[in-house]
Amino acid sequence: MDKNVITRIETNKRYVTDIELKAFVEVFHVSYNYLIDNSKKGLNSAYTKFNPFKSIKSQS
């Protein structure tokens, strides 16, 4: 997935496919519900210990 595709997804100009969603679940160790509903209930314990996006969110 290149930078252009990610930008289009982030700006709601492109949908995430089911195959891409499955890959995100595996790469980020989160549940489908977390990605779809942004629910913290779907977080795996390993992800809660190390969240690479925490510093990004806090800067905004």
PAZAPA-4460 file (N, C-alpha, C; in steps of 0.05 Angstrom, whole numbers, plus 32768, in hexadecimal, padded with zeros to 4 digits):
% residues 60
    n_x    n_y    n_z   ca_x   ca_y   ca_z    c_x    c_y    c_z   seq   type   mol
   8011   7FE9   8000   8000   8000   8000   8012   8019   8000     1      M     A
   800F   802A   7FEC   8020   8041   7FEB   8014   8059   7FF9     2      D     A
   8024   806E   7FFB   801C   8087   8009   8002   8093   7FFE     3      K     A
   7FFF   8092   7FE3   7FE8   809D   7FD6   7FCE   808F   7FDF     4      N     A
   7FCF   8074   7FE1   7FB8   8065   7FE9   7FB1   806C   8006     5      V     A
   7FC4   806D   8017   7FBF   8074   8034   7FB3   808F   8036     6      I     A
   7FBD   80A2   8027   7FB2   80BE   8028   7F95   80BD   801F     7      T     A
   7F8F   80AF   800A   7F73   80AD   8000   7F60   80A0   8014     8      R     A
   7F6A   808C   8022   7F5A   807F   8037   7F55   8093   804E     9      I     A
   7F6A   80A1   8057   7F68   80B3   806D   7F56   80CB   8067    10      E     A
   7F53   80D2   804E   7F43   80E9   8046   7F27   80E0   803C    11      T     A
   7F21   80C7   8041   7F07   80BB   8039   7F02   80BC   801B    12      N     A
   7F17   80BB   800B   7F14   80BA   7FEE   7F16   809E   7FE4    13      K     A
   7F1C   808B   7FF6   7F1F   806F   7FEE   7F17   805E   8006    14      R     A
   7F09   8048   8001   7F01   8036   8016   7F18   8021   801B    15      Y     A
   7F18   8016   8033   7F2A   8000   8039   7F1C   7FE6   8031    16      V     A
   7F2A   7FD5   8023   7F1E   7FBB   801B   7F1F   7FA8   8033    17      T     A
   7F0F   7F93   8030   7F0F   7F7F   8045   7F2A   7F72   8049    18      D     A
   7F39   7F6E   8034   7F54   7F62   8035   7F67   7F75   8044    19      I     A
   7F65   7F8F   803E   7F76   7FA2   804B   7F6F   7FA4   8069    20      E     A
   7F55   7FA3   806F   7F4C   7FA5   808B   7F58   7F8D   809A    21      L     A
   7F57   7F75   808E   7F62   7F5D   809B   7F80   7F61   80A0    22      K     A
   7F8F   7F6D   808D   7FAB   7F72   8090   7FB0   7F86   80A7    23      A     A
   7FA0   7F9B   80A9   7FA3   7FAF   80BE   7F9F   7FA2   80D9    24      F     A
   7F8C   7F90   80DC   7F86   7F82   80F5   7F9F   7F72   80FD    25      V     A
   7FAB   7F64   80EA   7FC2   7F54   80F0   7FDB   7F64   80F6    26      E     A
   7FE0   7F79   80E7   7FF8   7F8A   80EB   7FF6   7F9A   8105    27      V     A
   7FDF   7FA6   810B   7FDD   7FB7   8123   7FD3   7FA8   813B    28      F     A
   7FCD   7F8E   8139   7FC4   7F7E   8150   7FAC   7F8A   815E    29      H     A
   7F98   7F91   814E   7F7F   7F9B   8158   7F68   7F8B   814C    30      V     A
   7F50   7F8F   8156   7F39   7F80   814C   7F2C   7F90   8135    31      S     A
   7F1B   7F82   8126   7F0C   7F90   8111   7EFB   7FA6   811E    32      Y     A
   7EEF   7FA1   8135   7EDE   7FB5   8142   7EEE   7FCE   8148    33      N     A
   7F06   7FCB   8151   7F16   7FE3   8157   7F1A   7FF4   813F    34      Y     A
   7F20   7FE8   8128   7F25   7FF7   8110   7F0B   8003   8105    35      L     A
   7EF5   7FF5   8108   7EDC   7FFE   80FC   7ECE   8012   810F    36      I     A
   7ECD   800B   8129   7EBE   801C   813C   7ED0   802D   814D    37      D     A
   7EEB   802A   814B   7EFE   8038   815B   7EF9   8032   8179    38      N     A
   7EF3   8019   817F   7EEC   8010   819A   7F05   8005   81A7    39      S     A
   7F0C   800F   81BF   7F23   8005   81CD   7F1F   7FE9   81D7    40      K     A
   7F07   7FDF   81D7   7F02   7FC3   81DF   7F10   7FAF   81CD    41      K     A
   7F15   7FB7   81B4   7F22   7FA5   81A1   7F40   7FA4   81A2    42      G     A
   7F4C   7FB3   81B5   7F69   7FB3   81B6   7F74   7F9A   81C3    43      L     A
   7F89   7F90   81B8   7F97   7F79   81C4   7FAA   7F85   81DA    44      N     A
   7FB0   7F74   81ED   7FC1   7F7E   8203   7FDC   7F87   81FA    45      S     A
   7FE8   7F7B   81E5   8002   7F83   81DB   8000   7F9F   81CF    46      A     A
   7FEA   7FA5   81C3   7FE7   7FC0   81B6   7FE3   7FD5   81CC    47      Y     A
   7FD6   7FCF   81E1   7FD2   7FE3   81F6   7FEC   7FE9   8204    48      T     A
   7FFF   7FD6   8205   8019   7FDB   8211   802A   7FED   81FF    49      K     A
   8029   7FE8   81E5   8038   7FF8   81D2   8026   8003   81BD    50      F     A
   8022   801D   81BE   8010   802A   81AA   8021   803E   819A    51      N     A
   802A   8037   8182   803A   8049   8172   802C   8063   816A    52      P     A
   8011   8063   816C   8002   807B   8165   7FFD   808E   817C    53      F     A
   8004   8086   8194   7FFF   8097   81AB   800C   80B2   81A9    54      K     A
   8026   80B2   81A1   8034   80CB   819F   8029   80DC   8189    55      S     A
   8020   80CF   8174   8014   80DF   815D   7FFB   80ED   8166    56      I     A
   7FE9   80DF   8174   7FD0   80EA   817D   7FD5   8101   8191    57      K     A
   7FE8   80FE   81A2   7FED   8112   81B7   7FF8   812C   81AB    58      S     A
   8004   812B   8194   800F   8143   8187   7FFA   8153   817A    59      Q     A
   7FE3   8147   8174   7FCE   8156   8165   7FBE   8168   8177    60      S     A
***
